[in-house]
Amino acid sequence: MTIATESKTVTYKELGFVNTREMFRKAMKEGYAVPAYNFNNMEQLQAILTACMKSRSPVILQVSKGARDYANATLLRWMGRGALEMIKEMGVPVPVALHLDHGDSFEICKSCIDSGFSSVMIDASHLPFAENVALTKKVVDYAHPRDVTVEGELGVLAGIEDAISHEKSNYTNPSDVQEFVKKTGCDSLAISIGTSHGAYKFKLKPGEAVPPLRFDILEAIEKLLPGFPIVLHGASSVPQEYIAAINKYGGKMENAAGIPVEQLRRAAKSAVCKINIDSDGRLVMTATIRKVFIEKPGEFDPRKYLGPAREELIKMYMDKNEKVLGSAGRD
């Protein structure tokens, strides 16, 4: 599929989005994390918005580079605009940011800013420190005059999800964070403390428990950067009921494990004010669609299997907002 290049520059304020600055300030003051949910299609977007309106939660709509290529940059912009119009019609005005997840170049960050994104992430964590600083600062220097917020990253998360793939994780070194934030001017910082991308976050042997997150690293960073917004990527909990459903209805996902919800609750009460969740949404959709296909093998209307998947997604996102992130009622 040929991807059209976005030609018309538009600001996120024209579209009706907000950046993350006030979102994070409020979250840190009140002790919760703003959900950052990835979407690739209409049903996911509808589910995220409906769940956040029902639970009255602020939300960050995340678009990865892969999603942008898949859905078309221009179409995504108008899907976002349509999402805000939907919220207006429903009469529940929750704050919504549109965020680029794991941008890997200045060019894609610039393109997203020029097409109405209110926040971008530049992920140069795989580069040497000085190069990471230089690229992050370049994005900040373009974004800030346009009042767009920028997320940087220090430390590397293992795992595979979308275009992100790393075999091993490298924990964030607390001694680097002050210099990085000072030199780049970034607005938030993604750190590596044991989370991982994808549904297979840990390779567990029978009877083994998921290793705890490195809260000692998080606490050290909090002391060095008091009041500064911290971000957790790869924070899906991989609910086992959906893994079981996928396997029951013809799938094969053995030993998939995620971040325990009690650890996410603890993180959400700290300086971590943005928690990224993508894999859980994929699992919910896949489990529900597989169930429909097995129980109703003659079904061929996409609305009859995507609709139930959307309803199950709404339940899952509401549960995250209310019981894990603490963002419900914070609009």
FIVEXMAR-619169 format. One record per residue: residue in one letter; y, x, z of N, C-alpha, C in turn. Coordinates in pm, whole numbers. Layout:
N
SITE  rest    n_py    n_px    n_pz   ca_py   ca_px   ca_pz    c_py    c_px    c_pz
SITE     a       Y       X       Z       Y       X       Z       Y       X       Z
...
//
This chain:
331
SITE  rest    n_py    n_px    n_pz   ca_py   ca_px   ca_pz    c_py    c_px    c_pz
SITE     m    -120      85       0       0       0       0     124      88       0
SITE     t     217      61     -89     342     137     -94     439      83      10
SITE     i     495     172      89     586     132     196     730     141     147
SITE     a     802      31     157     942      31     114    1027     108     213
SITE     t    1126     177     164    1218     249     249    1331     157     295
SITE     e    1360     159     424    1468      76     477    1601     124     421
SITE     s    1674      38     355    1796      80     287    1923      39     361
SITE     k    1920     -74     430    2041    -124     494    2042     -85     641
SITE     t    2148     -18     682    2162      19     822    2207    -102     902
SITE     v    2139    -124    1015    2174    -236    1102    2158    -187    1246
SITE     t    2243    -234    1335    2231    -194    1475    2146    -293    1551
SITE     y    2085    -244    1658    2001    -333    1739    2084    -444    1803
SITE     k    2211    -419    1826    2296    -522    1886    2318    -638    1789
SITE     e    2324    -607    1659    2333    -713    1559    2210    -802    1563
SITE     l    2095    -742    1589    1970    -818    1593    1952    -891    1725
SITE     g    2015    -841    1832    2005    -907    1961    1919    -838    2064
SITE     f    1873    -715    2034    1793    -640    2131    1885    -572    2233
SITE     v    1826    -522    2338    1898    -439    2436    1829    -303    2441
SITE     n    1902    -201    2485    1834     -73    2504    1770     -74    2644
SITE     t    1706      37    2681    1628      38    2804    1706      82    2928
SITE     r    1831     118    2912    1906     177    3023    1915      84    3144
SITE     e    1961     -39    3121    1975    -135    3231    1838    -183    3279
SITE     m    1744    -196    3188    1607    -233    3225    1552    -136    3329
SITE     f    1567      -7    3301    1511      95    3390    1587     103    3523
SITE     r    1717      89    3515    1796      93    3638    1751     -16    3735
SITE     k    1733    -136    3683    1691    -249    3766    1548    -229    3816
SITE     a    1460    -180    3730    1321    -160    3768    1309     -57    3881
SITE     m    1384      51    3871    1377     154    3975    1434     103    4107
SITE     k    1540      25    4098    1603     -30    4219    1511    -127    4291
SITE     e    1436    -207    4213    1354    -313    4272    1206    -279    4282
SITE     g    1164    -164    4230    1027    -118    4251     921    -185    4166
SITE     y     942    -190    4035     840    -241    3943     849    -162    3814
SITE     a     756    -188    3723     758    -122    3592     775    -225    3482
SITE     v     855    -191    3382     874    -278    3266     753    -260    3174
SITE     p     691    -371    3130     578    -358    3037     625    -314    2900
SITE     a     551    -221    2841     575    -177    2704     448    -206    2626
SITE     y     450    -314    2549     332    -361    2479     344    -333    2329
SITE     n     240    -275    2272     238    -248    2129     194    -371    2051
SITE     f     252    -389    1932     206    -497    1845     196    -449    1701
SITE     n     103    -511    1629      81    -479    1488      87    -601    1398
SITE     n      79    -721    1458      77    -842    1376     145    -958    1449
SITE     m     152   -1072    1381     225   -1187    1434     165   -1240    1563
SITE     e      33   -1250    1568     -32   -1309    1686      -9   -1224    1811
SITE     q     -14   -1094    1797      14   -1007    1911     158   -1025    1957
SITE     l     250   -1030    1862     391   -1047    1895     415   -1181    1964
SITE     q     358   -1287    1911     372   -1418    1973     318   -1417    2116
SITE     a     204   -1355    2136     142   -1352    2268     227   -1276    2369
SITE     i     279   -1161    2327     363   -1081    2416     486   -1160    2459
SITE     l     553   -1219    2362     676   -1293    2393     647   -1415    2480
SITE     t     543   -1490    2446     509   -1610    2523     475   -1574    2667
SITE     a     394   -1469    2685     355   -1428    2819     476   -1383    2900
SITE     c     567   -1311    2837     684   -1261    2910     784   -1371    2939
SITE     m     793   -1471    2851     879   -1585    2882     819   -1668    2995
SITE     k     688   -1690    2990     623   -1770    3095     632   -1702    3231
SITE     s     621   -1570    3233     627   -1497    3360     767   -1445    3390
SITE     r     861   -1474    3299    1002   -1432    3314    1012   -1281    3340
SITE     s     951   -1208    3248     949   -1061    3258    1028    -999    3145
SITE     p    1106    -893    3173    1162    -813    3064    1047    -749    2988
SITE     v    1072    -709    2864     963    -650    2787    1017    -551    2686
SITE     i     938    -448    2661     966    -351    2556     861    -370    2448
SITE     l     904    -414    2330     815    -428    2216     800    -291    2152
SITE     q     677    -243    2146     655    -108    2093     592    -112    1955
SITE     v     645     -27    1869     594     -11    1734     561     136    1714
SITE     s     437     164    1684     397     302    1656     426     336    1511
SITE     k     417     462    1480     434     505    1341     329     437    1253
SITE     g     205     430    1303      99     367    1228     123     220    1205
SITE     a     175     150    1306     205       8    1292     315     -14    1191
SITE     r     412      75    1193     526      63    1099     479      82     955
SITE     d     388     175     935     331     195     801     246      74     760
SITE     y     171      21     856      79     -89     829     154    -218     793
SITE     a     258    -248     870     324    -378     858     444    -378     764
SITE     n     497    -259     730     617    -242     649     741    -246     737
SITE     a     823    -144     725     939    -128     812    1035    -246     806
SITE     t    1060    -295     685    1154    -407     670    1099    -534     733
SITE     l     971    -561     710     909    -680     767     912    -674     920
SITE     l     885    -557     976     886    -544    1122    1023    -576    1181
SITE     r    1127    -531    1111    1263    -558    1160    1287    -708    1169
SITE     w    1246    -779    1066    1269    -923    1065    1173    -998    1157
SITE     m    1055    -942    1181     967   -1000    1283    1034    -991    1420
SITE     g    1097    -876    1444    1168    -859    1571    1284    -956    1583
SITE     r    1359    -973    1474    1470   -1068    1475    1418   -1210    1498
SITE     g    1308   -1243    1434    1247   -1374    1453    1200   -1395    1595
SITE     a    1152   -1287    1658    1107   -1296    1797    1222   -1338    1889
SITE     l    1339   -1280    1865    1454   -1314    1948    1501   -1456    1924
SITE     e    1492   -1502    1800    1528   -1640    1770    1431   -1736    1838
SITE     m    1303   -1698    1842    1202   -1778    1911    1236   -1790    2060
SITE     i    1278   -1681    2119    1315   -1681    2261    1433   -1774    2285
SITE     k    1532   -1768    2196    1649   -1856    2210    1608   -2003    2206
SITE     e    1520   -2036    2112    1477   -2175    2098    1400   -2222    2220
SITE     m    1324   -2130    2279    1245   -2165    2398    1333   -2177    2523
SITE     g    1453   -2119    2517    1546   -2131    2629    1513   -2043    2748
SITE     v    1437   -1935    2725    1403   -1842    2833    1450   -1703    2791
SITE     p    1575   -1668    2816    1635   -1546    2763    1595   -1418    2837
SITE     v    1471   -1373    2818    1428   -1248    2881    1480   -1130    2799
SITE     p    1513   -1018    2865    1560    -900    2792    1448    -838    2709
SITE     v    1478    -803    2584    1379    -745    2493    1436    -618    2430
SITE     a    1362    -509    2440    1396    -386    2370    1295    -364    2258
SITE     l    1338    -304    2149    1249    -267    2038    1242    -115    2035
SITE     h    1121     -62    2054    1103      81    2082    1005     144    1985
SITE     l    1039     261    1935     946     341    1856     856     419    1950
SITE     d     727     401    1937     629     469    2022     575     593    1950
SITE     h     585     707    2013     532     833    1959     586     869    1822
SITE     g     717     864    1808     777     918    1687     752    1068    1683
SITE     d     713    1119    1568     675    1261    1562     772    1346    1481
SITE     s     886    1287    1441     983    1366    1364    1121    1307    1384
SITE     f    1223    1388    1356    1360    1339    1360    1379    1228    1257
SITE     e    1316    1244    1142    1337    1150    1032    1290    1009    1068
SITE     i    1174     996    1131    1127     861    1164    1212     801    1276
SITE     c    1257     884    1370    1345     833    1476    1477     784    1416
SITE     k    1534     860    1325    1659     821    1260    1640     691    1182
SITE     s    1530     682    1109    1503     562    1030    1493     439    1119
SITE     c    1426     452    1233    1412     339    1325    1547     301    1386
SITE     i    1625     400    1426    1758     372    1481    1844     299    1379
SITE     d    1838     343    1254    1919     283    1148    1870     143    1108
SITE     s    1747     108    1147    1693     -22    1109    1686    -120    1226
SITE     g    1752     -85    1339    1766    -183    1446    1684    -161    1571
SITE     f    1620     -46    1584    1549     -17    1708    1651      18    1816
SITE     s    1625     -29    1938    1719      -3    2047    1678     118    2131
SITE     s    1558     168    2106    1506     282    2183    1403     354    2097
SITE     v    1398     486    2109    1298     563    2034    1236     667    2124
SITE     m    1111     698    2095    1045     809    2162    1024     920    2059
SITE     i    1066    1040    2095    1034    1156    2014     928    1234    2091
SITE     d     809    1239    2035     697    1307    2101     678    1444    2037
SITE     a     738    1544    2099     721    1683    2055     646    1761    2162
SITE     s     565    1689    2241     498    1752    2355     394    1856    2313
SITE     h     347    1847    2189     247    1943    2141     312    2075    2098
SITE     l     444    2077    2089     515    2199    2047     544    2289    2167
SITE     p     572    2416    2144     619    2502    2252     743    2443    2317
SITE     f     767    2475    2443     873    2413    2521    1008    2418    2449
SITE     a    1047    2534    2399    1178    2548    2336    1190    2459    2213
SITE     e    1083    2447    2136    1086    2362    2016    1089    2214    2054
SITE     n    1018    2179    2161    1022    2042    2213    1165    2006    2253
SITE     v    1228    2097    2326    1367    2076    2368    1458    2057    2247
SITE     a    1446    2145    2149    1535    2141    2032    1521    2011    1954
SITE     l    1397    1967    1930    1376    1845    1852    1419    1722    1931
SITE     t    1389    1719    2060    1430    1605    2143    1582    1595    2147
SITE     k    1649    1709    2164    1796    1709    2167    1855    1661    2034
SITE     k    1793    1699    1924    1841    1657    1793    1837    1504    1781
SITE     v    1730    1444    1831    1719    1298    1828    1822    1235    1922
SITE     v    1836    1291    2042    1935    1240    2138    2075    1245    2079
SITE     d    2107    1354    2013    2241    1371    1956    2270    1267    1848
SITE     y    2167    1220    1780    2187    1114    1681    2188     976    1747
SITE     a    2104     957    1847    2086     825    1909    2202     785    1999
SITE     h    2248     875    2084    2345     838    2187    2478     787    2132
SITE     p    2533     843    2026    2657     784    1972    2638     640    1924
SITE     r    2513     602    1901    2480     466    1858    2427     382    1974
SITE     d    2438     435    2095    2396     367    2218    2248     331    2218
SITE     v    2167     414    2154    2022     398    2153    1963     495    2255
SITE     t    1869     448    2335    1809     531    2438    1689     610    2381
SITE     v    1665     726    2442    1562     817    2392    1465     856    2503
SITE     e    1337     848    2470    1229     891    2560    1172    1022    2508
SITE     g    1165    1123    2594    1100    1248    2559     967    1259    2628
SITE     e     893    1366    2602     762    1382    2667     736    1528    2699
SITE     l     681    1550    2817     634    1681    2861     490    1666    2910
SITE     g     403    1748    2859     261    1734    2891     193    1657    2780
SITE     v      63    1680    2763     -12    1620    2652    -124    1532    2707
SITE     l    -133    1408    2655    -240    1317    2692    -356    1332    2595
SITE     a    -478    1335    2648    -596    1339    2564    -625    1200    2511
SITE     g    -722    1191    2418    -767    1062    2369    -719    1034    2228
SITE     i    -767     922    2174    -735     882    2038    -685     739    2038
SITE     e    -569     716    1980    -516     582    1964    -411     585    1854
SITE     d    -434     502    1750    -345     499    1635    -339     640    1574
SITE     a    -219     696    1559    -208     828    1497    -214     940    1600
SITE     i    -233     905    1728    -231    1005    1835    -372    1054    1861
SITE     s    -393    1184    1858    -526    1239    1882    -516    1378    1942
SITE     h    -565    1391    2066    -572    1521    2133    -702    1529    2211
SITE     e    -774    1639    2197    -902    1653    2265    -885    1675    2415
SITE     k    -784    1751    2452    -766    1785    2592    -625    1748    2639
SITE     s    -615    1715    2766    -484    1684    2823    -427    1808    2892
SITE     n    -297    1817    2892    -227    1920    2968    -131    1850    3063
SITE     y    -154    1865    3193     -67    1799    3290      76    1851    3277
SITE     t     170    1764    3304     310    1804    3305     334    1905    3417
SITE     n     404    2010    3385     440    2111    3484     573    2070    3548
SITE     p     573    2033    3677     698    1989    3740     813    2088    3728
SITE     s     780    2216    3721     886    2317    3716     964    2314    3585
SITE     d     913    2241    3485     982    2233    3355    1077    2114    3343
SITE     v    1062    2015    3431    1126    1886    3404    1279    1891    3414
SITE     q    1331    1962    3512    1476    1965    3527    1543    2029    3407
SITE     e    1490    2141    3363    1546    2210    3247    1537    2124    3122
SITE     f    1423    2056    3106    1404    1973    2987    1505    1860    2982
SITE     v    1519    1788    3091    1611    1674    3095    1755    1720    3078
SITE     k    1791    1831    3142    1928    1881    3133    1961    1925    2991
SITE     k    1869    1996    2926    1898    2050    2794    1890    1946    2683
SITE     t    1806    1844    2701    1790    1744    2595    1882    1624    2611
SITE     g    1912    1586    2736    1991    1466    2760    1913    1337    2740
SITE     c    1779    1345    2739    1697    1226    2719    1718    1126    2833
SITE     d    1686     999    2807    1710     891    2903    1589     860    2990
SITE     s    1470     898    2945    1348     878    3022    1249     985    2981
SITE     l    1149    1006    3066    1055    1115    3042     911    1067    3059
SITE     a     832    1079    2953     689    1050    2961     618    1174    3015
SITE     i     531    1152    3113     462    1264    3176     311    1245    3167
SITE     s     239    1353    3187      93    1350    3185      41    1377    3326
SITE     i     -21    1274    3385     -78    1288    3520    -222    1237    3527
SITE     g    -287    1226    3410    -427    1185    3410    -457    1059    3331
SITE     t    -355     995    3276    -382     884    3186    -425     940    3050
SITE     s    -473     851    2962    -527     898    2835    -519     787    2732
SITE     h    -508     826    2606    -500     726    2499    -638     670    2467
SITE     g    -641     546    2418    -764     486    2369    -843     413    2476
SITE     a    -957     357    2436   -1043     282    2528   -1141     371    2603
SITE     y   -1162     491    2551   -1255     585    2616   -1174     693    2687
SITE     k   -1110     656    2794   -1020     748    2863   -1094     854    2942
SITE     f   -1216     821    2985   -1294     913    3067   -1439     910    3022
SITE     k   -1505    1025    3025   -1648    1033    2994   -1723    1035    3127
SITE     l   -1767     916    3169   -1828     902    3300   -1980     899    3289
SITE     k   -2045     967    3380   -2190     957    3393   -2221     836    3480
SITE     p   -2344     783    3473   -2380     666    3554   -2348     688    3702
SITE     g   -2276     594    3761   -2242     603    3903   -2113     677    3932
SITE     e   -2056     742    3831   -1931     815    3852   -1812     720    3854
SITE     a   -1712     757    3934   -1588     679    3939   -1482     745    3853
SITE     v   -1385     666    3810   -1273     720    3735   -1191     813    3824
SITE     p   -1160     933    3779   -1081    1025    3862    -942     970    3888
SITE     p    -888     992    4007    -755     938    4038    -645    1008    3960
SITE     l    -539     937    3938    -422     997    3875    -363    1104    3966
SITE     r    -293    1200    3908    -235    1310    3984     -99    1266    4041
SITE     f    -106    1187    4146      17    1139    4209      95    1253    4274
SITE     d      26    1363    4302      98    1478    4357     197    1534    4255
SITE     i     157    1534    4127     248    1579    4021     364    1481    4008
SITE     l     334    1352    4009     438    1250    4000     537    1263    4114
SITE     e     489    1283    4234     578    1294    4350     665    1419    4342
SITE     a     608    1527    4291     687    1650    4275     799    1629    4173
SITE     i     767    1558    4065     868    1529    3963     976    1438    4017
SITE     e     937    1338    4097    1035    1247    4158    1136    1323    4244
SITE     k    1088    1423    4316    1177    1501    4401    1274    1586    4319
SITE     l    1225    1636    4206    1308    1722    4121    1405    1641    4036
SITE     l    1367    1517    4004    1451    1430    3921    1475    1297    3993
SITE     p    1544    1300    4105    1564    1177    4181    1637    1070    4100
SITE     g    1580     951    4097    1644     840    4026    1630     844    3875
SITE     f    1546     933    3823    1531     943    3677    1409     865    3631
SITE     p    1421     787    3523    1310     702    3478    1192     782    3422
SITE     i    1074     751    3474     950     815    3431     862     713    3359
SITE     v     789     760    3258     707     673    3174     561     717    3179
SITE     l     470     618    3184     326     646    3173     274     591    3041
SITE     h     216     678    2961     145     636    2840      -4     625    2870
SITE     g     -78     563    2780    -223     556    2794    -266     487    2921
SITE     a    -199     376    2956    -222     313    3086    -300     182    3079
SITE     s    -376     161    2973    -462      44    2968    -573      57    3072
SITE     s    -609     -56    3132    -714     -53    3235    -853     -79    3177
SITE     v    -861    -115    3047    -988    -139    2978   -1074    -237    3058
SITE     p   -1033    -363    3069   -1107    -462    3149   -1252    -473    3102
SITE     q   -1342    -460    3198   -1484    -454    3163   -1539    -587    3112
SITE     e   -1473    -699    3146   -1522    -826    3093   -1506    -833    2941
SITE     y   -1403    -768    2888   -1384    -768    2743   -1477    -668    2675
SITE     i   -1503    -557    2740   -1602    -463    2688   -1738    -532    2681
SITE     a   -1774    -604    2788   -1902    -675    2792   -1909    -781    2682
SITE     a   -1798    -851    2659   -1796    -955    2555   -1812    -893    2416
SITE     i   -1743    -782    2391   -1756    -714    2262   -1901    -676    2237
SITE     n   -1965    -618    2339   -2104    -576    2324   -2198    -696    2311
SITE     k   -2170    -803    2383   -2254    -923    2377   -2252    -985    2239
SITE     y   -2135    -982    2175   -2120   -1049    2046   -2123    -952    1929
SITE     g   -2208    -851    1939   -2238    -767    1824   -2168    -634    1816
SITE     g   -2079    -605    1910   -2008    -477    1907   -2086    -367    1977
SITE     k   -2029    -249    1978   -2093    -136    2045   -1986     -47    2105
SITE     m   -1955     -74    2231   -1857       8    2303   -1918      45    2438
SITE     e   -1984     157    2440   -2055     201    2560   -1968     296    2643
SITE     n   -1969     273    2773   -1903     363    2869   -1752     374    2849
SITE     a   -1689     269    2796   -1542     270    2785   -1483     244    2923
SITE     a   -1389     327    2964   -1329     313    3097   -1181     343    3090
SITE     g   -1102     273    3174    -958     290    3174    -903     324    3311
SITE     i    -773     300    3329    -704     333    3453    -720     217    3552
SITE     p    -772     240    3671    -787     132    3768    -652      65    3799
SITE     v    -656     -68    3810    -530    -142    3828    -459    -104    3957
SITE     e    -534     -67    4061    -467     -32    4187    -385      95    4172
SITE     q    -428     186    4084    -350     307    4059    -224     274    3978
SITE     l    -236     179    3886    -118     138    3810     -18      67    3900
SITE     r     -68     -14    3994      22     -81    4088     100      21    4170
SITE     r      31     124    4213      98     229    4291     203     299    4206
SITE     a     169     330    4083     264     398    3995     387     312    3970
SITE     a     366     181    3955     476      90    3924     578      80    4036
SITE     k     540     118    4156     632     113    4270     708     244    4290
SITE     s     682     340    4201     744     472    4212     857     483    4110
SITE     a     886     605    4067     987     627    3963     937     587    3825
SITE     v     809     552    3815     754     506    3688     807     366    3662
SITE     c     896     352    3566     958     222    3540     924     169    3401
SITE     k     837     238    3328     785     189    3200     639     228    3190
SITE     i     552     130    3167     409     156    3154     362     101    3020
SITE     n     301     189    2939     258     154    2804     116     100    2803
SITE     i      96     -14    2736     -36     -75    2728     -60    -119    2584
SITE     d    -162     -62    2522    -197     -93    2384    -344    -129    2370
SITE     s    -433     -42    2417    -577     -64    2397    -625    -196    2454
SITE     d    -572    -238    2568    -617    -363    2628    -594    -480    2533
SITE     g    -482    -480    2463    -456    -586    2367    -555    -585    2253
SITE     r    -593    -468    2207    -692    -456    2100    -827    -508    2146
SITE     l    -864    -474    2269    -994    -517    2322   -1000    -669    2335
SITE     v    -894    -730    2385    -890    -875    2402    -905    -945    2267
SITE     m    -832    -899    2167    -840    -961    2034    -980    -946    1976
SITE     t   -1034    -827    1985   -1166    -801    1926   -1274    -883    1995
SITE     a   -1271    -888    2128   -1372    -964    2202   -1367   -1112    2166
SITE     t   -1246   -1168    2158   -1231   -1311    2130   -1273   -1345    1988
SITE     i   -1233   -1262    1893   -1268   -1288    1753   -1418   -1276    1732
SITE     r   -1479   -1175    1793   -1624   -1160    1782   -1697   -1282    1838
SITE     k   -1649   -1334    1948   -1710   -1451    2010   -1706   -1571    1915
SITE     v   -1591   -1593    1854   -1579   -1704    1759   -1673   -1685    1641
SITE     f   -1680   -1564    1588   -1766   -1540    1472   -1914   -1564    1502
SITE     i   -1956   -1527    1623   -2097   -1547    1659   -2126   -1694    1689
SITE     e   -2038   -1757    1764   -2062   -1895    1804   -2035   -1994    1691
SITE     k   -1948   -1957    1596   -1915   -2044    1483   -1922   -1963    1354
SITE     p   -2043   -1927    1312   -2056   -1836    1197   -2003   -1892    1065
SITE     g   -1982   -2024    1059   -1928   -2082     937   -1777   -2085     932
SITE     e   -1711   -2039    1039   -1565   -2044    1045   -1503   -1941     951
SITE     f   -1405   -1983     872   -1338   -1890     782   -1186   -1904     785
SITE     d   -1134   -1998     863    -990   -2016     876    -936   -1917     978
SITE     p    -851   -1821     935    -800   -1720    1031    -733   -1781    1153
SITE     r    -672   -1898    1138    -607   -1962    1252    -706   -1999    1361
SITE     k    -831   -2021    1321    -932   -2066    1417    -993   -1951    1498
SITE     y    -970   -1827    1454   -1013   -1715    1537    -896   -1631    1587
SITE     l    -787   -1625    1512    -669   -1555    1561    -596   -1638    1667
SITE     g    -601   -1769    1655    -538   -1856    1755    -599   -1839    1893
SITE     p    -733   -1849    1907    -795   -1822    2038    -768   -1681    2090
SITE     a    -763   -1583    1999    -731   -1446    2041    -590   -1439    2098
SITE     r    -497   -1509    2035    -360   -1513    2085    -353   -1575    2224
SITE     e    -427   -1682    2247    -426   -1748    2378    -484   -1656    2485
SITE     e    -587   -1583    2451    -647   -1490    2548    -553   -1374    2576
SITE     l    -481   -1329    2475    -381   -1224    2494    -271   -1269    2590
SITE     i    -226   -1392    2575    -122   -1444    2664    -168   -1435    2809
SITE     k    -290   -1474    2835    -345   -1468    2972    -347   -1325    3024
SITE     m    -390   -1232    2939    -399   -1093    2982    -261   -1034    3010
SITE     y    -164   -1058    2921     -30   -1003    2941      36   -1063    3066
SITE     m      16   -1190    3089      73   -1251    3210      13   -1190    3336
SITE     d    -116   -1165    3331    -183   -1102    3445    -126    -963    3472
SITE     k    -101    -887    3366     -41    -754    3381      96    -764    3447
SITE     n     178    -857    3398     314    -871    3450     314    -913    3596
SITE     e     226   -1007    3630     227   -1066    3764     153    -982    3867
SITE     k      39    -922    3828     -49    -861    3928     -58    -709    3921
SITE     v      -7    -651    3815     -21    -505    3800     116    -437    3799
SITE     l     205    -479    3710     332    -409    3693     442    -461    3786
SITE     g     427    -583    3832     529    -640    3919     655    -683    3849
SITE     s     648    -702    3715     768    -733    3637     796    -884    3629
SITE     a     702    -967    3670     720   -1111    3661     838   -1156    3749
SITE     g     920   -1245    3696    1033   -1296    3772    1150   -1200    3781
SITE     r    1150   -1095    3698    1257    -994    3706    1355   -1004    3589
SITE     d    1354   -1119    3518    1441   -1133    3402    1588   -1138    3444
//
